[in-house]
Amino acid sequence: MRPAPTILHLDMDAFFAAAEQAAKPSLRGKPVVVGGIGARGVVSTASYEARVFGVRSAMPTAQARRLCPNAAYLSPRFTLYRQVSEVVMELLHALSPLVEPLSLDEAFVDLEAGGVPAETAAVRAVGEQLRRDIRSATGLTGSVGLAGAKMLAKIASEAAKPNGLVVIEPGTERELLGPMTVRTLPGVGPATAETLRRAGIHTVAETAEAGEAELVRLLGRAHGAGLYAMALGQDDRPVVAERDAKSISVEDTFEVDLTDRTRVRSEVLRLADRCVQRLRAAGRSGRTVVIKVRNYDFSTLTRSETLRGPTDDPAVIREAAVRLLETVDTTGGVRLLGVGVSGLADFTQEDLFAQLATEREAEEAAAAAAAAAAEEAAGRTEPHEAEEERPRRWHPGLDVVHDEYGAGWVQGSGVGRVTVRFETPWSAPGRVRTFAVEDPALRPGEPLPLVGGAPAGGQSSEPAILPKFLPPEPGDTGSVGEAISRR
């Protein structure tokens, strides 16, 4: 345990939903839910206005709609979220070389490694400046926790939400943690909490009082000993700059159960290609291919195959995924499919046969494209005929551009029509217009910057979002106990 609160934990406030409010002026101060919008969708993030109605992350979207029917339900835009995350992570790296990202919107920072004096006043000043910098650079807000250990810093940032900062002074850990539920401690999920409840253990204080021997008896040596140390506020885990991923995977949940075997196979091939894209983007290769199949009755099966060596060849991974699929009975209906690669490495052992197959596929594709071009030149086919016959899908929240009205976003679509609100992050709430889904003047667009995107001499360049429900920047420097009790 450190003698000063030099470990910082940053957690952006309702990140996905807040970014959508920043990008869409008409949604500021209103409930927003981001996630899967279909009947089987799951909430990824809910704005604080939506949380008032009981909407929470990981909740089925159908349940969220019943709780908050008037919220804006939007599909995620990960391109925008990654852009904002990169800006935030750059600010964190300016503070210290030791930054441990946990997700797009969350990270630990070792301020001591960045040369910040091991004094409460100094680390508090750094935390407050970081919050101001994030607000200025992105228009969004984040909550900061400062403590002498990672576990405590995360607890402090949770207590600081939304848009706050909490410092836990070393020496006050047990007094702070005592009354909290045991689920507060890392590694305590529903199963562990139920085991402890049956033993009469509900709070962190009761966990510490039970003693290490009793926890080891209940949970096993490793889990029991680790939980006892954390109940005492002891956490010596270091901030690790680079966390090595153990696997890379993608999965999709379908609105309607898939029963057609050919469709299931095509979805597995599509997921395998997406997995390879992520694998290559990370500069990695892998030796074990895994598929995940969730049936209509929620039973979930996984199958894996270990290759001769690590690879990032799409043909190899596709073939392995299809072979694994052949061992699974999908006749009852498939609710979810996933493809992943584990056993990651930084190099690739090429599979000669797969390489030849890939080259052959490329040659055949080139020949087919040349034949199609010659046939089109001869006037025997209409170009893109099949593509034009397919209706476009306009998901709520999607960025679009209209030749006449400019940039906007999709509010909804159906029965051959799509409704668009035309506004930008730096404009006033915009007007709504409806078009046919095939309107050639309407096309998908790219996310606009949340801050600093207004044309020269145009609208204000103030931060794009200052949610109405958030308090002003705190200037209070009271005691830690008072700050936590107020929040």
DOKEDO-337336 format. One record per residue (C-alpha): residue in three letters; x, y, z. Coordinates in nm, 4 decimals. Example, Ala and Ser with C-alpha at 12.3 -4.5 7.8 and 13.67 -1.06 7.14 Angstrom:
<pts>
PT  code  X  Y  Z
PT  Ala  1.2300  -0.4500  0.7800
PT  Ser  1.3670  -0.1060  0.7140
</pts>
This chain:
<pts>
PT  code  X  Y  Z
PT  Met  0.0000  0.0000  0.0000
PT  Arg  0.1300  0.3413  -0.0934
PT  Pro  0.1636  0.6126  0.1687
PT  Ala  0.0059  0.8686  -0.0686
PT  Pro  -0.2961  0.8543  -0.3053
PT  Thr  -0.0870  0.8494  -0.6242
PT  Ile  -0.2944  0.5977  -0.8226
PT  Leu  -0.5627  0.7661  -1.0328
PT  His  -0.8665  0.5955  -1.1811
PT  Leu  -1.0632  0.7777  -1.4516
PT  Asp  -1.4118  0.6670  -1.5544
PT  Met  -1.5955  0.8712  -1.8161
PT  Asp  -1.9563  0.9484  -1.7201
PT  Ala  -2.2157  0.7446  -1.9171
PT  Phe  -1.9625  0.7535  -2.1990
PT  Phe  -2.1522  0.6254  -2.5046
PT  Ala  -2.4753  0.8050  -2.4118
PT  Ala  -2.2927  1.1279  -2.3235
PT  Ala  -2.1085  1.1203  -2.6576
PT  Glu  -2.4423  1.0836  -2.8366
PT  Gln  -2.5858  1.3785  -2.6424
PT  Ala  -2.2777  1.5804  -2.7350
PT  Ala  -2.3236  1.4977  -3.1015
PT  Lys  -2.7011  1.5566  -3.1047
PT  Pro  -2.8134  1.8878  -2.9487
PT  Ser  -3.1790  1.7814  -2.9492
PT  Leu  -3.0964  1.4997  -2.7021
PT  Arg  -2.9154  1.7035  -2.4382
PT  Gly  -3.0808  1.6762  -2.1008
PT  Lys  -3.3056  1.3944  -2.2263
PT  Pro  -3.2929  1.0165  -2.1626
PT  Val  -3.0687  0.8354  -2.4103
PT  Val  -3.0043  0.4605  -2.4306
PT  Val  -2.7257  0.3144  -2.6476
PT  Gly  -2.7116  -0.0538  -2.7368
PT  Gly  -2.8877  -0.3192  -2.9373
PT  Ile  -3.2202  -0.1778  -3.0535
PT  Gly  -3.3819  -0.5040  -3.1618
PT  Ala  -3.6110  -0.7264  -2.9583
PT  Arg  -3.3074  -0.9140  -2.8281
PT  Gly  -3.0825  -0.6146  -2.7852
PT  Val  -2.8993  -0.5301  -2.4641
PT  Val  -2.8357  -0.1860  -2.3154
PT  Ser  -2.4708  -0.0838  -2.3436
PT  Thr  -2.4959  0.2573  -2.1735
PT  Ala  -2.7819  0.4693  -2.0394
PT  Ser  -2.7635  0.8433  -1.9752
PT  Tyr  -2.8238  0.9635  -1.6212
PT  Glu  -3.1654  1.0908  -1.7269
PT  Ala  -3.2568  0.7342  -1.8319
PT  Arg  -3.1123  0.5834  -1.5134
PT  Val  -3.3703  0.7773  -1.3134
PT  Phe  -3.6287  0.5407  -1.4646
PT  Gly  -3.4288  0.2323  -1.3655
PT  Val  -3.2524  0.1690  -1.6968
PT  Arg  -2.9113  0.0080  -1.6440
PT  Ser  -2.6267  -0.1362  -1.8516
PT  Ala  -2.6634  -0.5037  -1.9531
PT  Met  -3.0422  -0.4792  -1.9199
PT  Pro  -3.2486  -0.6193  -2.2103
PT  Thr  -3.3527  -0.3338  -2.4368
PT  Ala  -3.7124  -0.4572  -2.4302
PT  Gln  -3.7190  -0.4106  -2.0521
PT  Ala  -3.5590  -0.0665  -2.0855
PT  Arg  -3.8306  0.0381  -2.3314
PT  Arg  -4.0976  -0.0586  -2.0793
PT  Leu  -3.9270  0.1413  -1.8050
PT  Cys  -3.8479  0.4464  -2.0189
PT  Pro  -4.0529  0.4416  -2.3402
PT  Asn  -3.9770  0.8048  -2.4276
PT  Ala  -3.5978  0.7658  -2.4340
PT  Ala  -3.3975  0.7888  -2.7553
PT  Tyr  -3.2748  0.4368  -2.8384
PT  Leu  -2.9633  0.4515  -3.0559
PT  Ser  -2.7264  0.2035  -3.2167
PT  Pro  -2.3617  0.2347  -3.1016
PT  Arg  -2.1166  0.4367  -3.3115
PT  Phe  -1.7828  0.2891  -3.2117
PT  Thr  -1.5913  0.4980  -3.4622
PT  Leu  -1.6877  0.8107  -3.2672
PT  Tyr  -1.6254  0.6497  -2.9273
PT  Arg  -1.2763  0.5373  -3.0292
PT  Gln  -1.1917  0.8854  -3.1568
PT  Val  -1.2927  1.0422  -2.8252
PT  Ser  -1.1154  0.7670  -2.6302
PT  Glu  -0.7902  0.8352  -2.8138
PT  Val  -0.8063  1.2008  -2.7101
PT  Val  -0.8685  1.1067  -2.3464
PT  Met  -0.5883  0.8478  -2.3423
PT  Glu  -0.3441  1.1032  -2.4834
PT  Leu  -0.4244  1.3313  -2.1898
PT  Leu  -0.3586  1.0443  -1.9487
PT  His  -0.0271  0.9570  -2.1151
PT  Ala  0.0769  1.3197  -2.0702
PT  Leu  0.0522  1.2628  -1.6937
PT  Ser  0.2509  0.9405  -1.6702
PT  Pro  0.4162  0.6684  -1.8797
PT  Leu  0.2213  0.4099  -1.6791
PT  Val  -0.1367  0.4140  -1.8078
PT  Glu  -0.3454  0.0964  -1.7916
PT  Pro  -0.6568  0.1193  -2.0104
PT  Leu  -0.9424  -0.1051  -1.9006
PT  Ser  -1.1814  -0.0075  -2.1802
PT  Leu  -1.2515  0.2849  -2.4117
PT  Asp  -1.3690  0.5004  -2.1194
PT  Glu  -1.1746  0.3765  -1.8184
PT  Ala  -0.8085  0.3624  -1.7134
PT  Phe  -0.5649  0.3596  -1.4221
PT  Val  -0.2719  0.6041  -1.4078
PT  Asp  0.0373  0.5815  -1.1847
PT  Leu  0.0983  0.9481  -1.1031
PT  Glu  0.4106  0.8691  -0.9030
PT  Ala  0.5738  0.7291  -1.2186
PT  Gly  0.4925  1.0594  -1.3865
PT  Gly  0.6828  1.2611  -1.1279
PT  Val  0.3834  1.3989  -0.9370
PT  Pro  0.4793  1.4678  -0.5727
PT  Ala  0.3441  1.2082  -0.3303
PT  Glu  0.1227  1.4628  -0.1568
PT  Thr  -0.2548  1.4770  -0.1375
PT  Ala  -0.2741  1.8404  -0.2474
PT  Ala  -0.0537  1.7745  -0.5502
PT  Val  -0.2428  1.4682  -0.6754
PT  Arg  -0.5776  1.6393  -0.6156
PT  Ala  -0.4633  1.9333  -0.8280
PT  Val  -0.3584  1.6958  -1.1062
PT  Gly  -0.6950  1.5197  -1.0928
PT  Glu  -0.8913  1.8448  -1.1109
PT  Gln  -0.6802  1.9713  -1.4017
PT  Leu  -0.7330  1.6418  -1.5846
PT  Arg  -1.1103  1.6786  -1.5544
PT  Arg  -1.0928  2.0312  -1.6925
PT  Asp  -0.8698  1.9191  -1.9813
PT  Ile  -1.1058  1.6346  -2.0734
PT  Arg  -1.4036  1.8680  -2.0662
PT  Ser  -1.2236  2.1185  -2.2863
PT  Ala  -1.0912  1.8625  -2.5371
PT  Thr  -1.3999  1.6445  -2.5732
PT  Gly  -1.6935  1.8349  -2.4234
PT  Leu  -1.7582  1.5308  -2.2004
PT  Thr  -1.7092  1.4763  -1.8285
PT  Gly  -1.5248  1.2114  -1.6314
PT  Ser  -1.5047  1.1123  -1.2663
PT  Val  -1.1702  1.0698  -1.0927
PT  Gly  -1.0727  0.8560  -0.7946
PT  Leu  -0.7367  0.8866  -0.6183
PT  Ala  -0.5997  0.6367  -0.3664
PT  Gly  -0.2964  0.4334  -0.2679
PT  Ala  -0.4219  0.1190  -0.4447
PT  Lys  -0.6045  0.0333  -0.7668
PT  Met  -0.9065  -0.1187  -0.5958
PT  Leu  -0.9567  0.1869  -0.3775
PT  Ala  -0.9038  0.4314  -0.6646
PT  Lys  -1.1809  0.2572  -0.8600
PT  Ile  -1.4143  0.2682  -0.5587
PT  Ala  -1.3357  0.6389  -0.5202
PT  Ser  -1.4189  0.7180  -0.8849
PT  Glu  -1.7491  0.5346  -0.8484
PT  Ala  -1.8269  0.7437  -0.5409
PT  Ala  -1.7381  1.0578  -0.7368
PT  Lys  -1.9955  1.0016  -1.0138
PT  Pro  -2.1087  1.1961  -1.1974
PT  Asn  -1.8521  1.4630  -1.2768
PT  Gly  -1.6638  1.4586  -0.9475
PT  Leu  -1.3357  1.3763  -0.7753
PT  Val  -1.2816  1.1787  -0.4535
PT  Val  -0.9546  1.1172  -0.2711
PT  Ile  -0.9151  0.8278  -0.0271
PT  Glu  -0.6400  0.9063  0.2186
PT  Pro  -0.4151  0.6090  0.3054
PT  Gly  -0.5068  0.4853  0.6527
PT  Thr  -0.8805  0.5380  0.6104
PT  Glu  -0.9426  0.2322  0.3927
PT  Arg  -1.1017  -0.0028  0.6468
PT  Glu  -1.3287  0.2654  0.7888
PT  Leu  -1.4460  0.3484  0.4370
PT  Leu  -1.4899  -0.0069  0.3099
PT  Gly  -1.6494  -0.1558  0.6238
PT  Pro  -2.0178  -0.0727  0.5611
PT  Met  -2.0025  -0.1405  0.1856
PT  Thr  -2.1576  -0.4543  0.0363
PT  Val  -1.9193  -0.7396  -0.0332
PT  Arg  -2.0011  -0.7045  -0.4055
PT  Thr  -1.7893  -0.3871  -0.3968
PT  Leu  -1.4709  -0.5958  -0.3837
PT  Pro  -1.3124  -0.7055  -0.7155
PT  Gly  -1.3739  -1.0689  -0.7999
PT  Val  -1.6975  -1.0987  -0.6025
PT  Gly  -1.9698  -1.1910  -0.8475
PT  Pro  -2.3189  -1.3301  -0.7887
PT  Ala  -2.1963  -1.6840  -0.7102
PT  Thr  -1.9326  -1.5737  -0.4573
PT  Ala  -2.1740  -1.3262  -0.2989
PT  Glu  -2.4338  -1.6024  -0.2593
PT  Thr  -2.1782  -1.8335  -0.0939
PT  Leu  -2.0849  -1.5576  0.1506
PT  Arg  -2.4491  -1.4702  0.2157
PT  Arg  -2.5228  -1.8265  0.3190
PT  Ala  -2.2379  -1.7961  0.5680
PT  Gly  -2.3894  -1.4745  0.7063
PT  Ile  -2.1363  -1.2442  0.5392
PT  His  -2.2885  -0.9405  0.3671
PT  Thr  -2.0512  -0.6438  0.4096
PT  Val  -1.6792  -0.5843  0.3681
PT  Ala  -1.6418  -0.5472  0.7456
PT  Glu  -1.8060  -0.8869  0.8014
PT  Thr  -1.5739  -1.0338  0.5384
PT  Ala  -1.2687  -0.9077  0.7256
PT  Glu  -1.4080  -1.0278  1.0601
PT  Ala  -1.4647  -1.3777  0.9203
PT  Gly  -1.0897  -1.4211  0.8904
PT  Glu  -0.8689  -1.5670  0.6224
PT  Ala  -0.9112  -1.9301  0.7312
PT  Glu  -1.2914  -1.9149  0.7045
PT  Leu  -1.2804  -1.7474  0.3635
PT  Val  -1.0335  -2.0088  0.2369
PT  Arg  -1.2676  -2.2827  0.3588
PT  Leu  -1.5622  -2.1243  0.1794
PT  Leu  -1.3951  -2.0116  -0.1435
PT  Gly  -1.0684  -2.1986  -0.1832
PT  Arg  -0.7147  -2.0917  -0.1051
PT  Ala  -0.6399  -1.8434  -0.3843
PT  His  -0.9797  -1.6723  -0.3929
PT  Gly  -1.0283  -1.6739  -0.0161
PT  Ala  -0.6832  -1.5322  0.0648
PT  Gly  -0.7115  -1.2645  -0.2017
PT  Leu  -1.0580  -1.1608  -0.0860
PT  Tyr  -0.9419  -1.1332  0.2756
PT  Ala  -0.6555  -0.9007  0.1766
PT  Met  -0.8911  -0.6775  -0.0214
PT  Ala  -1.1402  -0.6668  0.2663
PT  Leu  -0.8580  -0.5182  0.4726
PT  Gly  -0.7980  -0.2592  0.1999
PT  Gln  -0.4761  -0.4261  0.0856
PT  Asp  -0.4148  -0.4277  -0.2885
PT  Asp  -0.0590  -0.4258  -0.4202
PT  Arg  -0.1401  -0.4753  -0.7869
PT  Pro  0.0767  -0.2407  -0.9982
PT  Val  -0.0436  -0.0210  -1.2826
PT  Val  0.0577  -0.2111  -1.5972
PT  Ala  0.1110  -0.0022  -1.9091
PT  Glu  0.0430  -0.2805  -2.1574
PT  Arg  -0.2133  -0.5461  -2.0772
PT  Asp  -0.1649  -0.8537  -2.2935
PT  Ala  -0.4939  -0.9666  -2.4414
PT  Lys  -0.5577  -1.3402  -2.4072
PT  Ser  -0.8003  -1.3635  -2.6968
PT  Ile  -0.9772  -1.1664  -2.9676
PT  Ser  -1.3369  -1.2461  -3.0554
PT  Val  -1.6579  -1.1129  -3.2102
PT  Glu  -2.0182  -1.2231  -3.1673
PT  Asp  -2.3675  -1.1279  -3.2816
PT  Thr  -2.7141  -1.1842  -3.1337
PT  Phe  -2.9917  -1.2292  -3.3882
PT  Glu  -3.3391  -1.0797  -3.3635
PT  Val  -3.4890  -1.4035  -3.4963
PT  Asp  -3.3477  -1.7522  -3.4283
PT  Leu  -3.1489  -1.8847  -3.7231
PT  Thr  -3.2706  -2.2283  -3.8357
PT  Asp  -3.1352  -2.2382  -4.1892
PT  Arg  -2.8025  -2.4225  -4.1775
PT  Thr  -2.6715  -2.2337  -4.4804
PT  Arg  -2.7470  -1.8997  -4.3121
PT  Val  -2.5753  -2.0142  -3.9912
PT  Arg  -2.2667  -2.1110  -4.1907
PT  Ser  -2.2572  -1.7773  -4.3749
PT  Glu  -2.2831  -1.5897  -4.0441
PT  Val  -1.9917  -1.7889  -3.9001
PT  Leu  -1.7829  -1.7033  -4.2078
PT  Arg  -1.8722  -1.3355  -4.1707
PT  Leu  -1.7789  -1.3386  -3.8018
PT  Ala  -1.4513  -1.5146  -3.8812
PT  Asp  -1.3618  -1.2354  -4.1244
PT  Arg  -1.4433  -0.9695  -3.8630
PT  Cys  -1.2312  -1.1564  -3.6086
PT  Val  -0.9363  -1.1618  -3.8492
PT  Gln  -0.9743  -0.7875  -3.9055
PT  Arg  -0.9463  -0.7257  -3.5303
PT  Leu  -0.6590  -0.9702  -3.5035
PT  Arg  -0.4614  -0.7932  -3.7751
PT  Ala  -0.5474  -0.4485  -3.6405
PT  Ala  -0.3883  -0.5560  -3.3116
PT  Gly  -0.0826  -0.6903  -3.4945
PT  Arg  -0.1380  -1.0378  -3.3516
PT  Ser  -0.1869  -1.3961  -3.4655
PT  Gly  -0.3384  -1.6929  -3.2834
PT  Arg  -0.3231  -2.0707  -3.2755
PT  Thr  -0.6638  -2.1679  -3.1299
PT  Val  -0.9940  -2.0982  -3.3085
PT  Val  -1.3093  -2.0970  -3.0954
PT  Ile  -1.6756  -2.0767  -3.1916
PT  Lys  -1.9632  -1.9978  -2.9564
PT  Val  -2.3219  -2.1052  -3.0241
PT  Arg  -2.6160  -2.0009  -2.8052
PT  Asn  -2.9298  -2.1986  -2.8834
PT  Tyr  -3.2944  -2.0946  -2.8756
PT  Asp  -3.3221  -2.2222  -2.5145
PT  Phe  -3.0199  -2.0126  -2.4008
PT  Ser  -2.7940  -2.3175  -2.3690
PT  Thr  -2.4459  -2.2165  -2.4826
PT  Leu  -2.1849  -2.4382  -2.6460
PT  Thr  -1.8218  -2.3652  -2.7319
PT  Arg  -1.5944  -2.5647  -2.9591
PT  Ser  -1.2242  -2.5062  -3.0205
PT  Glu  -0.9483  -2.6310  -3.2471
PT  Thr  -0.5763  -2.5725  -3.1990
PT  Leu  -0.3781  -2.5203  -3.5193
PT  Arg  -0.0195  -2.6250  -3.5920
PT  Gly  0.0992  -2.2716  -3.5331
PT  Pro  -0.0244  -1.9139  -3.4876
PT  Thr  -0.1853  -1.7530  -3.7926
PT  Asp  -0.3859  -1.4518  -3.9047
PT  Asp  -0.4789  -1.6063  -4.2400
PT  Pro  -0.8527  -1.5567  -4.3000
PT  Ala  -0.8809  -1.8796  -4.5010
PT  Val  -0.7340  -2.0871  -4.2177
PT  Ile  -0.9568  -1.9325  -3.9532
PT  Arg  -1.2694  -1.9546  -4.1709
PT  Glu  -1.2050  -2.3225  -4.2472
PT  Ala  -1.1446  -2.4039  -3.8797
PT  Ala  -1.4607  -2.2201  -3.7739
PT  Val  -1.6700  -2.4114  -4.0294
PT  Arg  -1.5215  -2.7438  -3.9182
PT  Leu  -1.6140  -2.6618  -3.5589
PT  Leu  -1.9655  -2.5614  -3.6621
PT  Glu  -2.0155  -2.9046  -3.8194
PT  Thr  -1.9856  -3.0596  -3.4717
PT  Val  -2.2784  -2.8544  -3.3352
PT  Asp  -2.6487  -2.9292  -3.3845
PT  Thr  -2.8244  -2.6040  -3.4788
PT  Thr  -3.1556  -2.7446  -3.5996
PT  Gly  -3.3471  -2.6083  -3.2986
PT  Gly  -3.2508  -2.2497  -3.3769
PT  Val  -2.9498  -2.0301  -3.3013
PT  Arg  -2.9819  -1.7133  -3.0950
PT  Leu  -2.6144  -1.6049  -3.0879
PT  Leu  -2.2959  -1.6899  -3.2769
PT  Gly  -1.9386  -1.5968  -3.1988
PT  Val  -1.5916  -1.6618  -3.3406
PT  Gly  -1.2700  -1.6014  -3.1513
PT  Val  -0.8966  -1.6675  -3.1596
PT  Ser  -0.6846  -1.7366  -2.8514
PT  Gly  -0.3256  -1.8417  -2.7893
PT  Leu  -0.2142  -1.5075  -2.9297
PT  Ala  0.1355  -1.4408  -3.0583
PT  Asp  0.3242  -1.1562  -3.2235
PT  Phe  0.4293  -1.3643  -3.5227
PT  Thr  0.2648  -1.5846  -3.7853
PT  Gln  0.3627  -1.9353  -3.8880
PT  Glu  0.2353  -1.9419  -4.2446
PT  Asp  0.0194  -2.2326  -4.3578
PT  Leu  0.1411  -2.3094  -4.7100
PT  Phe  -0.1815  -2.4763  -4.8243
PT  Ala  -0.4000  -2.1960  -4.6857
PT  Gln  -0.1733  -1.9420  -4.8508
PT  Leu  -0.2097  -2.1171  -5.1857
PT  Ala  -0.5870  -2.1373  -5.1377
PT  Thr  -0.6035  -1.7675  -5.0586
PT  Glu  -0.3994  -1.6808  -5.3653
PT  Arg  -0.6240  -1.9045  -5.5787
PT  Glu  -0.9353  -1.7322  -5.4384
PT  Ala  -0.7827  -1.3931  -5.5203
PT  Glu  -0.7067  -1.5010  -5.8760
PT  Glu  -1.0610  -1.6347  -5.9229
PT  Ala  -1.2108  -1.3141  -5.7809
PT  Ala  -0.9969  -1.1040  -6.0167
PT  Ala  -1.1020  -1.3156  -6.3119
PT  Ala  -1.4682  -1.2870  -6.2157
PT  Ala  -1.4368  -0.9085  -6.1802
PT  Ala  -1.2715  -0.8836  -6.5234
PT  Ala  -1.5472  -1.0929  -6.6794
PT  Ala  -1.8177  -0.8809  -6.5162
PT  Ala  -1.6498  -0.5629  -6.6390
PT  Ala  -1.6319  -0.6977  -6.9945
PT  Glu  -1.9960  -0.8061  -6.9834
PT  Glu  -2.1030  -0.4648  -6.8533
PT  Ala  -1.9036  -0.2926  -7.1272
PT  Ala  -2.0844  -0.5047  -7.3809
PT  Gly  -2.4150  -0.3792  -7.2419
PT  Arg  -2.5441  -0.7237  -7.1468
PT  Thr  -2.6040  -0.6412  -6.7764
PT  Glu  -2.7010  -0.3428  -6.5667
PT  Pro  -2.4256  -0.2512  -6.3179
PT  His  -2.5058  -0.3064  -5.9485
PT  Glu  -2.8540  -0.4261  -6.0405
PT  Ala  -2.8838  -0.6712  -5.7475
PT  Glu  -2.7362  -0.4196  -5.5058
PT  Glu  -2.9906  -0.1537  -5.6036
PT  Glu  -3.2802  -0.3937  -5.5446
PT  Arg  -3.1882  -0.4428  -5.1789
PT  Pro  -3.3503  -0.1946  -4.9368
PT  Arg  -3.1139  0.0124  -4.7257
PT  Arg  -3.1147  -0.0261  -4.3468
PT  Trp  -3.1047  0.2997  -4.1543
PT  His  -3.0300  0.2332  -3.7869
PT  Pro  -3.1320  0.4968  -3.5276
PT  Gly  -2.8375  0.7231  -3.4487
PT  Leu  -2.6580  0.6611  -3.7791
PT  Asp  -2.4701  0.9586  -3.9262
PT  Val  -2.6051  1.0646  -4.2634
PT  Val  -2.5481  1.3391  -4.5190
PT  His  -2.8112  1.4822  -4.7549
PT  Asp  -2.7109  1.6627  -5.0720
PT  Glu  -2.9411  1.9564  -4.9908
PT  Tyr  -2.9745  1.9616  -4.6105
PT  Gly  -2.6240  1.8543  -4.5054
PT  Ala  -2.5260  1.6466  -4.2013
PT  Gly  -2.7754  1.4815  -3.9697
PT  Trp  -2.8659  1.1567  -3.7981
PT  Val  -3.1345  0.8925  -3.8326
PT  Gln  -3.4188  0.9147  -3.5821
PT  Gly  -3.5987  0.6087  -3.7150
PT  Ser  -3.7086  0.4172  -4.0230
PT  Gly  -3.9804  0.1831  -4.1413
PT  Val  -4.2315  0.1082  -4.4194
PT  Gly  -3.9929  0.2435  -4.6776
PT  Arg  -3.9301  0.5784  -4.5076
PT  Val  -3.6434  0.7181  -4.3012
PT  Thr  -3.6688  1.0144  -4.0633
PT  Val  -3.3617  1.2349  -4.0236
PT  Arg  -3.2867  1.5218  -3.7851
PT  Phe  -3.0429  1.7688  -3.9377
PT  Glu  -2.8133  1.9122  -3.6704
PT  Thr  -2.4463  1.9143  -3.5754
PT  Pro  -2.2655  1.9134  -3.2391
PT  Trp  -2.2170  2.2898  -3.2543
PT  Ser  -2.5629  2.3852  -3.3832
PT  Ala  -2.9001  2.4411  -3.2207
PT  Pro  -3.1476  2.1481  -3.2209
PT  Gly  -3.2266  2.0805  -3.5851
PT  Arg  -3.5328  2.0181  -3.7972
PT  Val  -3.6722  1.6746  -3.8829
PT  Arg  -3.7412  1.5601  -4.2389
PT  Thr  -3.8582  1.2294  -4.3873
PT  Phe  -3.7317  1.0637  -4.7057
PT  Ala  -3.7770  0.7420  -4.8987
PT  Val  -3.5152  0.4859  -4.7984
PT  Glu  -3.3977  0.4741  -5.1609
PT  Asp  -3.3549  0.8522  -5.1869
PT  Pro  -3.0284  0.8921  -5.3838
PT  Ala  -2.9566  1.2257  -5.2143
PT  Leu  -2.9285  1.0576  -4.8710
PT  Arg  -2.6201  0.8553  -4.7804
PT  Pro  -2.4314  0.7374  -4.4687
PT  Gly  -2.1890  0.9902  -4.3244
PT  Glu  -1.8940  1.0031  -4.0861
PT  Pro  -1.9044  1.1182  -3.7201
PT  Leu  -1.8420  1.4909  -3.6775
PT  Pro  -1.6003  1.6190  -3.4103
PT  Leu  -1.7720  1.6958  -3.0801
PT  Val  -1.5637  2.0057  -3.0119
PT  Gly  -1.4129  2.2693  -3.2381
PT  Gly  -1.5997  2.1630  -3.5499
PT  Ala  -1.7995  2.4809  -3.6130
PT  Pro  -1.7103  2.6674  -3.9329
PT  Ala  -1.4928  2.9759  -3.9008
PT  Gly  -1.7049  3.2728  -3.8055
PT  Gly  -1.9979  3.0410  -3.7333
PT  Gln  -2.1498  2.9135  -3.4150
PT  Ser  -1.9867  2.9097  -3.0743
PT  Ser  -1.6905  2.6795  -3.0191
PT  Glu  -1.7836  2.6105  -2.6574
PT  Pro  -1.7689  2.2440  -2.5493
PT  Ala  -2.0459  2.0539  -2.7225
PT  Ile  -2.2061  1.9085  -2.4110
PT  Leu  -2.2558  2.0375  -2.0623
PT  Pro  -2.5497  1.8218  -1.9494
PT  Lys  -2.8156  2.0088  -1.7574
PT  Phe  -2.8209  1.7566  -1.4762
PT  Leu  -2.4509  1.7927  -1.3918
PT  Pro  -2.3384  2.0278  -1.1145
PT  Pro  -2.0809  2.2991  -1.1803
PT  Glu  -1.7138  2.2250  -1.1379
PT  Pro  -1.6546  2.1566  -0.7679
PT  Gly  -1.4278  2.3992  -0.5902
PT  Asp  -1.4627  2.2284  -0.2547
PT  Thr  -1.1448  2.0917  -0.0988
PT  Gly  -1.3018  1.9441  0.2131
PT  Ser  -1.2079  1.6186  0.3792
PT  Val  -1.2331  1.2850  0.2043
PT  Gly  -1.4924  1.1542  0.4452
PT  Glu  -1.7138  1.4579  0.3841
PT  Ala  -1.6752  1.4277  0.0071
PT  Ile  -1.7760  1.0615  0.0059
PT  Ser  -2.0649  1.1119  0.2440
PT  Arg  -2.1999  1.3963  0.0278
PT  Arg  -2.1942  1.1716  -0.2770
</pts>
